[in-house]
Amino acid sequence: MERPRYFKNTQPDDAPTATAISEYSEGQTRQAWENYVTGQSEASSVRSEIAQSWQRSMNLGVDATRRHSRKIEHDDDVDRLRRKNASLLRAARAAFARLEPHLADAKTMLILTDKDGVIIDAIGDHSVLEEGQDIHLEIGGVWNEAVIGTNGIGTALKTGKPTYVHAAEHFCQGVQAWTCAGVPIFDPFDRSVIGVVDLSGPPDIFRRHNIALVVAAAREIEIALGEQQREERTLLLESFLNSDASRPDTSVLLLDKVGRIMFRRGLDDRLHLPRPDFAVGHQLLPLRSGMTEGDIRAALPADVETDGITRLEIDGLLRGAALSLKRSHRIRPQDTVAVRINPRPKVSEDEIVIVGAAPKMLQAIELAERAAAANVTVLIQGETGVGKELFARLVHSRLKSRDAPYVPVNCAAISKDLIGAELFGHVEGAFTGAVRGGKAGKFEQADGGVLCLDEIGDMPVELQPYLLRALEQRAVYRIGDNERRPVNVQLVAMTNRNLRDDVEQGRFRRDLFYRIGIVAIEVPPLRQRDRDVCLLIDYFNAAFSERLNRPPLHFGDLVMGRLKDYRWPGNVRELRNLVERLYLLKSGTEVTLADLPNEITEPTDGLGFSHYVDIEEAPVNLENMEALTIRRAMKAENGNLTRVAETLGISRPTLYRKIKLYGIPRD
């Protein structure tokens, strides 16, 4: 039986690789170029994106006979530029190192540029690297359209889309002996274009899948940038929480090292921004190293009044600032630790509340809100019970349309044979058991809203390419049908698995991982949110008291201390169930240790608590020695679990299992 086809073999006209290289005619393209640059005719016989770029190049006054691009000549200027883009270079390091061995004899070079199209790194075949110097396709070369016209780097920067430019499609004659495929790199914070990855070489190296390789490299760089930014935000949040500006009754804007708002607390309404320039991601002022509190105050918009400004320094360097706003911007204190999500229209459900004040939780909330604003795919990762589905609803709640659909799908709950039809739909008679008249899939049902794929790690590998193509093309084809159906869907994927391990072991496609992980949100387990345990108990206590019309329970200091020490392997779900159980079983209001489950009060293996004892305090046995060895290795490797596993000679899944078994914090 022939396998059902979910998509056509051809791509849509607006896709970056829609025109096959077999359709390219060097003679016709060169004749079209000559006619265009001499003013004899319009560029009607070339691809529309090339024609538009030629027109821009002509309007910019680019000399079509130019033999090479411009280059920054002074090494000091190049070094200064590379230091300015140190984060981008660091993020690209792993991707470039992985690809470099494959480019050594492939007659190609891989290029990294900054947001202005200036090359800041290049690797590849040495002979091609040398040839590139003839046209200044080298570090320091400037390749935006204003300098050298139509090319893979400059045109990708201008359009913000993956672009290939082949041979005579280049605007300048001197670079028409090259082919290039460029993909823009987006800042995970505000989705601005901050650089380009480009694959270049002689025309005979062109293949249609070159663009896919470069897209994967660009997405890998974006994920690395996102991880850098999350680490930076965590450090800033910790610095802020340890400062005087972290008073719970204070309205605060937290700025990063360039003056962008990376966190906001206590503003008029968490569901609607009070003013556009207070939005997360907006650059409120140009923050620079060496600025004093007075300098920061002077650089603020005139109508932003502050009660105080705190410089946030890390390792002696200015890395951000906390602005305490005047009382006019404050709200109720309880709203500073809760994000409220209104029920969906025409859906019978309660208000959803995300409670948390721990830095990692605040970071996850902020990422979800920014991802919704940027309309990008989101990967939510976390253990069972941490509340991943709440963050999916948070993304949905921030969409502009209140009627936007929210369609959840559990990939693990649908059989392997039916999940394709469930996602993409089918026409009548497409397979045995198909619904009469056909059926729209979840993608079509989620058009204009959010499609939430839970347990995405369980999606069959053979179906993953079709999901990737649907995301890239923003269209689906029902099973048994050749009609292209455009869809505008924001995908939110969730998993409690380590997808990086699945990628390395071949269970999950690398290109799909980079596509769905544009914004990756790590929802922390409750054991890493010790300050949130009390907040959650207070919230659930009040919620069940109101629902059951009973006086709230009282948790004494001894009981609260034991609950804070407990590891909560079931996370927030386990804590909620405990509070509900207490309401169902107790007739009084005073909670004692005797009311708590045995696993909390008397853990038989000593592993139920979030703290752990040193080896000197514990019995000398194999388990304690193994736990101590792992902890020391984690400290030596600064928490890099990949290197820890290599040092100990065990696999990463085994390391994760032992970390969980011995209750070792992963911070």
C-alpha positions in Angstrom: 0.0 0.0 0.0 1.4 3.4 -1.0 2.2 5.7 2.0 -0.3 8.6 2.1 1.2 11.9 1.0 0.6 14.8 3.3 2.1 17.4 1.1 2.8 18.1 -2.6 6.3 17.5 -3.8 6.6 21.1 -5.0 6.9 24.1 -2.8 4.8 27.3 -2.8 5.8 30.2 -5.0 6.8 32.4 -2.1 9.1 29.9 -0.5 12.8 30.9 -0.7 13.8 27.7 -2.6 10.8 27.4 -4.8 12.7 27.8 -8.1 14.8 24.8 -8.9 18.3 25.4 -10.1 17.4 23.3 -13.2 15.1 26.2 -14.2 18.0 28.7 -14.0 19.4 29.7 -17.4 22.8 31.5 -17.3 22.3 32.9 -20.7 18.8 34.2 -20.1 19.7 35.6 -16.7 22.8 37.4 -17.9 20.9 38.8 -20.9 18.2 40.1 -18.5 20.9 41.6 -16.2 22.6 43.4 -19.2 19.3 44.7 -20.4 18.3 45.9 -17.0 21.5 47.7 -16.0 21.7 49.4 -19.4 18.1 50.5 -19.1 16.8 48.5 -22.1 14.1 46.5 -20.2 12.6 45.6 -16.9 13.8 42.5 -15.0 10.7 40.5 -15.8 12.5 37.2 -16.6 14.1 36.7 -13.2 12.7 35.7 -9.8 10.7 38.4 -8.2 13.0 38.7 -5.1 16.0 39.2 -7.5 14.1 41.8 -9.6 13.2 43.7 -6.4 16.8 43.6 -5.2 18.1 44.8 -8.5 15.7 47.7 -8.3 16.9 48.6 -4.8 20.5 48.3 -5.9 19.8 50.7 -8.8 18.0 53.1 -6.5 21.0 53.0 -4.1 23.4 54.0 -7.0 25.4 50.8 -6.8 27.9 50.5 -9.7 26.9 47.3 -11.6 30.4 46.9 -13.0 32.0 46.9 -9.6 34.7 44.1 -9.3 34.7 43.6 -5.5 33.1 44.8 -2.3 34.4 47.2 0.3 36.6 46.1 3.2 37.5 47.5 6.6 41.2 47.9 6.2 42.5 48.5 9.8 42.9 45.5 12.0 42.0 47.5 15.1 38.6 48.4 13.6 38.0 44.8 12.8 39.0 43.7 16.3 36.7 46.3 17.7 33.8 45.1 15.6 34.4 41.4 16.6 34.5 42.4 20.3 31.2 44.3 19.8 29.7 41.1 18.4 31.3 38.8 20.9 28.0 37.2 21.9 27.1 36.4 18.3 30.6 34.9 17.7 30.3 32.8 20.8 26.8 31.6 19.9 28.1 30.6 16.4 31.1 28.7 17.7 29.5 25.3 18.2 27.7 25.3 14.8 30.8 26.4 12.9 32.9 23.8 14.7 30.4 21.1 13.8 30.3 22.1 10.1 33.9 23.0 9.5 35.2 19.4 8.9 32.6 18.9 6.3 33.5 22.0 4.4 37.3 21.4 4.2 37.2 19.9 0.7 33.7 20.9 -0.4 34.7 24.0 -2.4 32.5 26.1 0.0 32.9 28.7 2.8 30.6 29.5 5.7 30.4 33.1 6.6 29.0 35.0 9.7 28.2 38.7 9.4 26.9 41.3 11.8 23.7 43.3 11.4 25.4 45.6 8.8 26.6 42.8 6.6 30.2 43.0 7.7 31.9 39.6 7.8 33.2 38.8 11.3 34.0 35.1 10.8 34.6 32.7 7.9 35.5 29.0 7.7 35.7 26.4 4.9 37.8 25.2 2.0 41.1 27.0 2.1 41.2 27.5 -1.7 37.8 29.1 -1.7 38.7 31.3 1.3 41.7 32.5 -0.7 39.6 33.2 -3.8 37.1 35.1 -1.6 39.9 37.6 -0.7 39.9 38.8 -4.4 36.4 40.2 -4.0 36.8 40.9 -0.2 34.6 38.0 0.8 36.6 37.7 4.0 36.7 39.0 7.5 36.2 42.8 7.4 34.4 42.6 4.0 31.2 44.7 3.8 28.3 42.9 2.0 25.1 44.9 2.4 23.1 45.9 -0.6 24.1 49.5 -0.4 27.7 48.5 -1.1 27.6 45.5 -3.4 24.0 45.2 -4.5 22.1 41.9 -4.8 23.9 39.1 -2.9 23.0 36.4 -0.4 24.2 38.3 2.6 22.8 41.8 1.8 19.5 40.6 0.4 18.8 38.4 3.4 19.6 41.3 5.7 17.2 43.5 3.7 14.3 41.1 3.4 14.7 39.2 6.7 14.2 36.0 4.8 16.3 33.0 3.6 17.8 34.0 0.3 19.9 32.4 -2.4 21.6 34.4 -5.2 23.2 32.4 -8.0 25.8 33.6 -10.5 24.4 36.3 -12.9 21.6 37.0 -10.4 24.2 39.1 -8.5 23.9 42.8 -9.3 27.6 43.5 -9.5 29.5 41.9 -12.4 32.6 41.1 -10.3 30.8 38.7 -8.0 28.8 36.8 -10.6 31.3 33.9 -10.5 29.9 33.0 -7.1 26.7 31.4 -5.7 25.6 32.1 -2.1 22.8 31.2 0.3 22.2 33.6 3.2 19.8 33.2 6.2 19.2 36.1 8.7 19.9 35.5 12.4 17.2 36.9 14.7 17.8 38.2 18.2 15.8 35.9 20.5 14.9 38.8 22.7 13.2 41.2 20.3 13.4 39.3 16.9 15.5 42.0 15.2 18.0 40.9 12.6 21.4 40.9 14.1 23.5 39.0 11.4 23.5 36.5 8.6 24.9 33.0 8.1 25.9 32.5 4.4 27.2 29.6 2.4 29.3 30.7 -0.6 31.4 29.2 -3.4 31.7 28.7 -7.1 28.4 28.2 -9.0 28.7 24.5 -9.5 28.4 23.9 -5.7 24.8 25.1 -5.7 22.2 22.6 -4.4 18.6 23.4 -3.4 19.2 21.9 0.1 22.0 24.4 0.7 19.5 26.8 2.0 18.1 24.2 4.5 21.6 23.6 5.9 22.1 27.3 6.4 18.7 27.7 8.0 19.6 24.9 10.5 22.9 26.7 11.3 21.1 30.0 11.8 18.5 28.4 14.1 21.3 26.7 16.1 23.0 30.0 16.6 19.7 31.6 17.7 19.2 28.9 20.3 22.7 29.4 21.6 22.0 33.2 21.8 18.8 32.5 23.7 20.7 30.4 26.2 23.3 33.2 26.7 20.5 35.7 27.2 18.7 33.5 29.7 21.9 33.1 31.7 22.3 36.9 31.6 18.7 37.5 32.7 19.1 35.0 35.5 22.2 36.8 36.8 20.5 40.2 36.5 17.4 38.9 38.3 19.5 37.5 41.1 21.4 40.8 41.4 18.1 42.7 41.4 16.6 40.5 44.1 19.6 41.0 46.3 19.4 44.8 45.9 17.3 47.3 47.8 15.1 47.8 44.7 13.5 44.4 45.1 11.0 45.5 47.8 7.7 43.7 47.1 5.6 46.9 47.1 7.7 48.6 44.5 6.9 48.9 40.8 10.1 48.1 38.9 11.5 48.1 35.3 14.6 45.9 35.0 17.0 46.9 32.1 19.6 44.8 30.5 23.1 45.9 29.4 21.9 47.9 26.4 18.9 49.5 28.2 16.1 47.1 27.0 13.4 46.2 29.4 13.9 42.5 30.2 11.5 42.3 33.2 8.7 44.4 34.6 6.8 44.2 37.9 3.9 46.0 39.5 2.6 47.9 36.5 -1.0 48.8 36.0 -2.3 45.5 34.5 -0.3 42.4 33.7 -2.8 41.6 30.9 -2.5 45.0 29.1 0.6 47.1 28.9 -0.1 50.6 30.4 2.2 52.2 27.8 4.1 50.9 24.7 7.5 52.0 25.9 7.1 49.9 29.1 6.8 46.7 27.0 9.3 43.9 27.6 11.9 44.1 24.8 11.6 47.9 24.3 14.9 49.8 24.6 14.0 52.5 27.1 17.4 54.2 27.0 20.9 53.6 25.5 22.6 52.1 28.6 26.4 52.2 28.3 29.2 51.0 30.6 30.4 53.7 33.0 27.1 55.4 33.3 26.3 56.7 36.8 22.8 56.7 38.3 22.6 60.4 37.4 23.5 59.6 33.8 20.8 56.9 33.6 18.2 59.3 35.1 19.1 62.0 32.5 18.8 59.5 29.6 15.3 58.4 30.6 12.2 59.7 28.8 11.1 63.0 30.4 7.8 61.5 31.6 9.3 58.5 33.4 9.5 59.4 37.1 11.6 57.2 39.4 11.9 56.8 43.2 15.3 55.3 42.7 17.8 53.9 40.2 20.0 50.9 41.1 23.1 50.0 38.9 23.3 46.3 38.6 27.0 45.1 38.4 28.3 41.6 37.7 32.0 41.0 38.2 32.6 44.7 38.6 30.9 45.6 35.2 27.7 47.4 34.6 25.3 44.8 33.2 21.9 46.5 33.8 19.8 48.8 36.0 16.7 48.6 38.1 14.3 51.5 37.9 11.9 51.9 40.9 8.9 53.9 39.5 6.7 56.4 41.3 3.5 55.3 43.0 1.3 56.2 40.0 2.5 53.0 38.3 1.9 50.6 41.2 -0.7 47.9 41.6 -1.7 45.5 44.4 1.2 43.6 46.0 -0.4 40.2 45.3 -0.3 40.9 41.6 3.5 41.1 41.7 3.8 37.3 42.2 0.9 36.1 40.0 0.1 36.2 36.3 -3.6 35.9 35.7 -5.1 34.4 32.5 -8.8 35.1 31.8 -11.1 32.2 30.8 -11.4 31.8 27.0 -14.6 33.2 25.5 -17.4 30.6 25.2 -15.3 28.1 27.2 -16.4 27.0 30.7 -13.2 27.2 32.7 -11.8 29.0 35.7 -9.2 31.8 35.7 -5.7 30.4 35.4 -3.1 31.8 37.8 0.7 31.3 37.5 2.2 31.9 40.9 6.0 32.5 41.3 8.7 34.9 42.4 11.8 32.8 41.9 14.2 34.2 39.3 13.9 31.2 37.0 10.1 31.4 37.2 10.0 35.1 36.4 12.4 34.5 33.5 10.1 31.8 32.1 7.0 34.1 32.4 8.8 36.9 30.7 10.0 34.7 27.8 6.5 33.4 27.3 5.1 36.9 27.0 7.8 38.0 24.6 7.3 34.9 22.5 3.6 35.6 22.1 4.4 39.2 21.0 6.9 38.0 18.5 4.6 35.3 17.1 7.4 32.6 17.0 7.4 28.9 17.8 7.9 28.1 21.4 9.4 25.0 23.1 8.4 24.5 26.7 10.5 22.1 28.6 10.1 20.8 32.2 9.4 17.9 34.4 6.0 16.4 34.9 3.8 18.6 37.1 5.6 21.9 36.8 2.8 23.5 34.8 4.0 23.5 31.2 0.4 23.7 30.0 -0.1 27.0 31.9 2.7 28.6 30.0 1.1 27.5 26.7 -2.1 29.2 27.8 0.0 32.2 28.8 1.3 32.5 25.2 -2.2 32.1 23.9 -3.7 34.7 26.3 -1.2 37.4 25.0 -2.4 37.1 21.4 -4.2 40.2 20.1 -7.4 38.5 19.2 -9.5 37.3 22.3 -11.2 34.8 20.0 -8.0 33.2 18.8 -8.4 29.4 18.9 -6.3 27.3 21.3 -6.0 23.7 20.1 -4.1 21.2 22.3 -2.9 17.8 21.0 -1.2 15.1 23.0 1.2 13.4 20.6 1.6 10.5 23.0 -2.1 9.8 23.2 -2.7 9.4 19.5 -1.7 6.2 17.7 1.1 6.4 15.2 -1.2 5.6 12.3 -3.7 8.3 13.1 -1.6 11.3 14.2 -0.9 12.4 10.6 -4.6 12.6 9.9 -5.2 14.3 13.3 -2.8 17.1 12.6 -3.2 17.7 8.9 -6.8 16.4 8.2 -7.9 14.2 5.4 -10.4 14.0 2.5 -13.1 11.4 2.1 -11.8 8.0 1.2 -8.2 8.8 2.0 -7.9 5.7 4.1 -10.0 3.1 5.8 -12.1 4.7 8.4 -11.8 8.2 7.0 -14.7 10.5 7.9 -17.3 11.0 5.2 -16.9 14.4 3.6 -13.3 14.6 5.0 -12.1 16.4 8.1 -10.0 19.4 8.9 -6.9 18.7 11.0 -5.7 20.4 14.1 -3.5 22.8 12.1 -6.6 24.2 10.3 -8.6 24.3 13.5 -5.9 26.4 15.1 -5.7 28.9 12.2 -5.2 32.3 13.7 -4.3 31.0 17.2 -2.1 28.5 19.0 -1.5 24.8 18.3 -0.2 23.2 21.4 1.7 19.9 20.8 2.2 18.2 24.1 4.8 15.4 24.4 6.2 16.4 21.0 9.2 14.0 21.7 6.8 11.1 21.1 5.9 12.3 17.6 6.9 9.5 15.0 10.2 10.3 13.3 8.7 9.7 9.8 6.0 12.3 10.5 8.5 15.0 11.7 9.5 16.2 8.2 5.9 17.0 7.4 5.5 19.0 10.6 8.7 20.9 9.7 7.4 21.7 6.2 4.0 22.9 7.5 5.8 25.3 9.9 8.2 26.6 7.2 5.5 26.9 4.5 2.7 28.0 6.8 0.4 25.6 4.9 -0.9 22.1 5.1 -2.1 19.4 2.7 -4.8 17.1 3.9 -4.1 13.4 3.4 -5.2 12.3 0.0 -5.5 15.9 -1.3 -3.3 18.2 -3.4 -4.9 21.4 -2.4 -2.6 23.8 -0.4 -4.3 25.2 2.6 -2.6 28.2 4.2 -2.6 28.4 7.9 -1.4 31.0 10.4 -0.6 29.1 13.5 1.7 29.8 16.5 3.1 26.5 17.5 3.8 25.8 21.2 5.5 22.4 21.8 5.9 20.8 25.2 8.1 18.0 26.5 9.4 16.5 29.7 12.2 14.8 27.7 15.7 16.0 26.9 15.2 16.6 23.1 18.9 17.3 22.6 19.6 13.7 23.7 16.9 12.5 21.3 18.5 14.5 18.5 21.9 13.0 19.1 20.4 9.5 19.3 18.4 10.0 16.1 15.0 9.9 17.7 14.2 13.5 16.8 15.2 15.5 13.8 17.8 18.2 14.3 16.2 20.7 11.9 12.8 20.3 13.5 14.4 20.8 17.0 16.0 24.1 15.9 12.7 25.2 14.2 10.5 24.6 17.2 13.1 25.9 19.7 13.3 29.5 18.5 12.2 30.4 22.0 12.9 27.7 24.5 11.3 28.1 27.9 12.6 26.0 30.8 9.9 25.8 33.5 11.9 25.1 36.7 11.0 22.2 39.0 9.6 23.2 42.4 12.7 22.1 44.2 14.5 25.0 42.5 11.8 27.5 43.6 12.1 27.2 47.4 10.8 30.8 47.9 7.7 29.9 45.8 6.5 27.0 48.1 5.0 29.4 50.6 3.4 31.5 47.9 1.8 28.4 46.3 0.6 27.1 49.6 -1.0 30.4 50.4 -2.6 30.6 46.9 -4.0 27.0 47.0 -5.1 27.5 50.6 -7.1 30.6 49.7 -8.5 29.0 46.5 -9.8 25.8 48.2 -11.1 27.9 51.2 -13.2 29.9 48.8 -14.3 27.0 46.6 -15.4 24.8 49.6 -16.7 27.7 51.7 -14.5 26.8 54.7 -12.0 28.7 56.9 -8.5 28.6 55.5 -6.1 26.1 57.0 -3.2 27.2 59.2 0.3 25.9 58.5 2.6 26.5 61.4 6.3 27.2 61.2 7.3 23.6 61.8 5.0 22.3 59.1 6.0 25.0 56.6 9.7 24.2 57.3 9.1 20.6 56.5 7.2 21.4 53.3 9.9 23.8 52.2 12.6 21.1 52.7 10.7 18.5 50.7 11.8 17.9 47.2 8.4 17.7 45.6 9.1 15.1 42.9 5.5 15.7 41.6 6.2 19.5 41.5 3.3 22.0 41.7 0.7 19.3 40.9 1.8 17.3 43.9 1.6 20.4 46.2 -1.8 21.3 44.9 -3.1 17.8 45.5 -1.7 17.8 49.0 -3.6 21.0 50.0 -6.8 19.7 48.4 -6.3 16.4 50.3 -5.9 18.3 53.6 -9.2 20.1 53.0 -11.0 16.8 52.3 -9.6 14.9 55.3 -9.3 17.5 58.0 -12.2 18.9 60.1 -10.2 21.5 61.9 -7.9 24.3 60.5 -4.6 23.6 62.2 -2.2 21.5 60.0 0.3 19.3 62.0 3.1 17.0 60.9 0.8 14.1 61.5 -1.5 15.4 58.8 1.3 15.2 56.2 2.1 12.1 54.1 4.9 9.8 55.3 7.0 10.6 52.3 7.2 14.2 53.6 7.6 13.5 57.3 9.6 10.3 57.3 11.4 9.7 53.9 12.8 6.2 54.3 15.8 6.7 52.0 16.7 10.3 53.0 16.2 11.4 49.4 12.9 13.2 49.9 14.5 16.5 50.9 16.0 19.3 48.8 19.0 19.6 51.0 21.7 16.9 51.2 24.3 16.1 53.8 28.0 16.1 53.2 29.8 12.8 53.1 31.4 13.4 56.6 27.9 13.5 58.1 26.5 10.5 56.2 27.2 6.8 56.5 30.1 5.8 54.2 28.4 3.7 51.5 28.5 3.4 47.8 25.5 5.7 47.2 26.9 8.5 49.2 30.3 8.2 47.6 28.7 8.2 44.1 26.6 11.3 45.0 29.7 13.1 46.3 31.6 12.2 43.1 28.9 13.6 40.9 28.6 16.8 42.9 32.3 17.4 42.8 32.4 16.8 39.0 29.5 19.2 38.5 31.4 21.9 40.5 34.6 21.2 38.6 32.8 21.5 35.2 30.7 24.6 36.3 27.5 22.6 35.9 28.1 21.6 32.3 26.4 18.2 32.4 27.7 17.1 29.0 31.3 17.4 30.3 30.3 15.9 33.6 29.0 12.8 31.9 32.2 12.6 29.8 34.4 13.0 32.9 32.6 10.3 34.8 32.4 8.0 31.8 28.6 7.6 31.8 25.8 8.6 29.4 23.9 11.8 29.9 20.6 10.0 30.6 22.3 8.0 33.3 23.7 11.2 34.8 20.3 12.8 34.8 18.8 9.8 36.5 21.4 9.8 39.2 21.1 13.5 39.8 17.4 13.0 40.3 17.9 9.9 42.5 20.3 11.7 44.9 18.5 15.0 44.9 21.5 17.0 43.6 20.6 20.5 42.6 21.4 21.2 38.9 22.0 25.0 39.5 
